[in-house]
Amino acid sequence: MTLFFLILVLGFGIINYLCSIVIMRELAREKNSTLAFDLRWYVMKNLRRYRDMTREKYGRVGPAYYGYLASSACLFLSVVLLLDSLIR
């Protein structure tokens, strides 16, 4: 079971990372100055602005917004389950 949770953590981590890349690229088109090493904090800090910007531009919220939120929640849950399986 531990291996399964480890695979989940890696999978959701990759999905989360890809969604954050998409969000950062969309925000970089609007604002030319982005720092690559601030990826996680930049995305978390400007997630609401990404939502509003894509809603205004495309008429709906971008799929990376929901992907980022869902993968973050699943990643957190997977890490908790992985740690629980390691303790038992």
Secondary structure, DSSP 8 states (H G I E B T S, - for coil): -HHHHHHHHHHHHHHHHHHHHHHHHHHHHHSS---GGGHHHHHHHTHHHHHHHHHHHHSS--HHHHHHHHHHHHHHHHHHHHHHHHH-
